[in-house]
Amino acid sequence: MLNGVTCWLPLEEFRINRDCEMQLFTTSLKSMLGIIHRSNQEVIRPPHESSGSLLLSCRLSLNKQKAQSTHASKPTTKPTNQPTVMATLSTSSLLWIHSPKPISPKLALFTATRFFTPKKSTSIVMAAPPTTTATQVVPAIIVGGGRVGKALQDMGKGDDLLVKRGEAVPLDFEGPILVCTRNDDLEAVLEATPKSRWNDLVFFQNGMLEPWLQSKGLNDAEQVLAYFAVAKLGESPIDGKTDTNPEGLTAAYGKWASAIATRLNAGGLSCKVLDKEAFQKQMLEKLIWICAFMLVGARHPGATVGVVEKEYRSEVSSLIAELASAAAAEKGITFEEAMEDRLCAYSRAVAHFPTAVKEFKWRNGWFYSISEKAIAEGKPDPCPLHTAWLKELNVV
């Protein structure tokens, strides 16, 4: 084994810098067994390092356990099966990660591998792995006490704040602000929220929010694509997993995206954390789904989403292709292949949903505005089928 100083202690994270100084942070000071002091560090020289390189060896336990010293005393606590990390530092700013190779039930041989060579003093932060205890859900303000808002509250730990219609969003409650209202109520929500908290807003609405968000200076607003359904107030949500996307389709974007994913996971729902470009593509796909299936269904009174997918597939397929082409041209993006298959698979997963053209401004209205702009410029309508069917239903 390496002849370095060994110290066991429960860690939340550790930070390493170029000068071999180590700061240890722990959330359980009482259970700390030892502290490494620079004055008593033992210096060793590995055969593969240059003569000017000094190495410090420190063995770190990432869980709340004590360990047997390789020398005399044996201060121990209950063992766990979580990993142990061996970190070696050098003044030449080489970080070495050691992987244990068991050679007996009580001994392990550590071999070193060079990880990277930073040019300047660099800090590395490594968080402890999640434990098997209850998931930590970040407390949130939830605006809107409807089906989705109540479901999100039920996924929390009882320390969320529910803000109902007409109530002000408090300034002193830290954390994300989950907006679960109708699209037409967004203006009122913004007015009731202190401007300093706008960057904590997370929008759960369907439809095209970008023009409205941009008009409010919220170009990078956080959003969630909620591919889950809550049939009635107080009931558990049903995840919209499909045969083409069994991993789930719900996605989140923004600084609170991971916290949103944790909350949804706690409620038994899937959630992907995406960057802005990937999120925009998926947002547009869902917009195309809701605009196409609702419009085709409205042409056939009483038709559910499942009926549209099964009995009017050719109509909805033509409309999907038309809207996808217009959206791609408008945003300068390229969609992933097999969009129709993905959208039809989702329709089968929520086959019982009724159909109707609603919230026109936020949904089909965006595509109609593209048509109006093209016609005003003397160009052909990029969405002729969409326009014709809207007129057929007297929507425009």
NORFEN-V889421 format. One record per backbone hydrogen bond with DSSP energy under -0.5 kcal/mol. NH is the residue of the N-H (numbers start at 1). CO is the residue of the C=O. E is the energy in kcal/mol with one decimal. If there is no record, write none. Layout:
# NORFEN-V889421
nh & co & e
NH & CO & E
NH & CO & E
This chain:
# NORFEN-V889421
nh & co & e
7 & 59 & -0.6
11 & 61 & -0.7
12 & 25 & -1.6
13 & 25 & -1.0
14 & 126 & -0.7
15 & 23 & -1.5
16 & 124 & -0.7
17 & 21 & -1.2
20 & 17 & -1.6
23 & 15 & -1.2
24 & 22 & -0.5
25 & 13 & -1.2
31 & 28 & -1.0
32 & 29 & -1.5
33 & 8 & -0.7
37 & 35 & -0.6
40 & 37 & -1.4
41 & 38 & -1.0
43 & 41 & -0.5
44 & 55 & -1.4
46 & 44 & -0.5
49 & 46 & -1.4
53 & 50 & -1.8
54 & 52 & -0.5
55 & 44 & -1.4
56 & 89 & -1.9
57 & 42 & -0.5
58 & 56 & -0.5
58 & 87 & -1.9
60 & 58 & -0.5
60 & 85 & -2.4
61 & 9 & -0.7
62 & 60 & -0.5
62 & 83 & -0.9
65 & 63 & -2.3
69 & 73 & -0.9
76 & 74 & -0.8
77 & 66 & -0.7
85 & 60 & -1.9
86 & 98 & -0.8
87 & 58 & -1.8
87 & 85 & -0.5
88 & 96 & -1.9
89 & 56 & -2.0
90 & 94 & -0.6
91 & 54 & -1.2
93 & 90 & -1.6
95 & 93 & -0.5
95 & 116 & -1.3
96 & 88 & -2.0
96 & 94 & -0.5
97 & 113 & -1.3
98 & 86 & -2.2
98 & 96 & -0.5
99 & 111 & -1.2
101 & 109 & -2.1
102 & 100 & -0.5
103 & 107 & -1.6
104 & 107 & -1.3
109 & 101 & -2.5
110 & 108 & -0.5
111 & 99 & -1.1
113 & 97 & -0.6
115 & 95 & -2.5
116 & 95 & -0.6
118 & 93 & -1.0
124 & 16 & -0.8
126 & 14 & -1.1
128 & 12 & -2.2
137 & 135 & -0.9
138 & 136 & -0.5
141 & 176 & -2.4
142 & 140 & -0.5
142 & 161 & -3.0
143 & 141 & -0.6
143 & 178 & -3.1
144 & 142 & -0.7
144 & 163 & -2.6
150 & 146 & -2.7
151 & 147 & -1.9
152 & 148 & -2.5
153 & 149 & -2.0
154 & 150 & -2.1
155 & 151 & -0.9
156 & 153 & -1.4
161 & 140 & -2.3
162 & 160 & -0.5
163 & 142 & -3.1
163 & 161 & -0.6
164 & 162 & -0.5
167 & 164 & -2.4
169 & 192 & -2.8
170 & 168 & -0.5
174 & 172 & -0.8
177 & 200 & -2.8
178 & 141 & -2.9
178 & 176 & -0.6
179 & 177 & -0.7
179 & 202 & -3.1
180 & 143 & -3.0
180 & 178 & -0.8
185 & 182 & -1.7
186 & 183 & -1.8
189 & 185 & -2.0
190 & 186 & -2.5
191 & 187 & -2.0
192 & 188 & -1.6
193 & 190 & -1.1
194 & 169 & -0.6
197 & 194 & -2.4
198 & 195 & -1.4
200 & 197 & -2.2
201 & 198 & -1.5
202 & 177 & -2.9
203 & 222 & -2.6
204 & 179 & -2.0
208 & 362 & -3.5
209 & 207 & -0.9
213 & 209 & -2.8
214 & 210 & -2.9
215 & 211 & -1.7
216 & 212 & -0.9
216 & 213 & -0.8
217 & 214 & -1.4
218 & 213 & -3.0
219 & 217 & -0.5
221 & 218 & -1.6
222 & 201 & -0.9
223 & 253 & -0.9
224 & 203 & -2.4
225 & 251 & -3.0
226 & 224 & -0.9
227 & 225 & -1.2
228 & 226 & -0.7
229 & 238 & -2.3
231 & 229 & -0.5
235 & 232 & -2.2
238 & 229 & -3.0
239 & 237 & -0.5
240 & 227 & -2.3
241 & 239 & -1.2
242 & 245 & -1.3
248 & 245 & -1.9
251 & 225 & -1.4
252 & 272 & -2.8
253 & 223 & -2.2
257 & 254 & -1.7
260 & 256 & -2.4
261 & 257 & -2.6
262 & 258 & -2.3
263 & 259 & -2.0
264 & 260 & -2.7
265 & 261 & -2.7
266 & 262 & -2.0
267 & 263 & -1.0
267 & 264 & -0.6
268 & 265 & -1.9
269 & 264 & -2.9
272 & 250 & -2.5
274 & 252 & -2.7
274 & 272 & -0.6
279 & 275 & -2.4
280 & 276 & -2.5
281 & 277 & -1.8
282 & 278 & -1.9
283 & 279 & -2.8
284 & 280 & -2.4
285 & 281 & -2.0
286 & 282 & -2.2
287 & 283 & -2.1
288 & 284 & -2.6
289 & 285 & -2.4
290 & 286 & -2.6
291 & 287 & -2.4
292 & 288 & -2.6
293 & 289 & -2.5
294 & 290 & -1.3
295 & 291 & -1.5
296 & 292 & -2.4
297 & 293 & -2.1
298 & 294 & -2.0
299 & 295 & -1.1
299 & 296 & -0.6
300 & 296 & -0.5
300 & 297 & -1.3
303 & 297 & -0.6
303 & 300 & -2.2
305 & 353 & -2.7
306 & 351 & -2.2
308 & 304 & -2.2
309 & 305 & -2.2
310 & 306 & -2.0
311 & 307 & -3.4
312 & 307 & -0.7
312 & 308 & -1.5
316 & 312 & -2.2
317 & 313 & -2.5
318 & 314 & -1.9
319 & 315 & -2.0
320 & 316 & -2.5
321 & 317 & -2.1
322 & 318 & -1.9
323 & 319 & -2.7
324 & 320 & -2.6
325 & 321 & -1.9
326 & 322 & -1.9
327 & 323 & -2.6
328 & 324 & -2.4
329 & 325 & -2.0
330 & 326 & -2.3
331 & 327 & -2.3
332 & 328 & -1.4
333 & 328 & -1.5
342 & 338 & -1.8
343 & 339 & -2.7
344 & 340 & -2.5
345 & 341 & -2.0
346 & 342 & -2.0
347 & 343 & -1.8
348 & 344 & -1.7
349 & 345 & -1.4
350 & 346 & -1.5
351 & 348 & -0.9
353 & 350 & -2.1
355 & 303 & -0.6
358 & 356 & -0.9
362 & 359 & -1.3
363 & 359 & -1.2
363 & 360 & -0.6
365 & 360 & -2.9
366 & 363 & -1.5
367 & 363 & -0.7
368 & 364 & -2.2
369 & 365 & -2.1
370 & 366 & -1.2
371 & 367 & -1.8
372 & 368 & -2.6
373 & 369 & -2.2
374 & 370 & -2.1
375 & 371 & -2.5
376 & 372 & -2.3
377 & 373 & -1.3
378 & 375 & -1.6
379 & 374 & -3.0
384 & 381 & -0.7
387 & 383 & -2.5
388 & 384 & -2.5
389 & 385 & -2.3
390 & 386 & -1.9
391 & 387 & -2.1
392 & 388 & -2.1
393 & 389 & -1.5
394 & 391 & -1.4
395 & 390 & -2.9
396 & 390 & -0.7
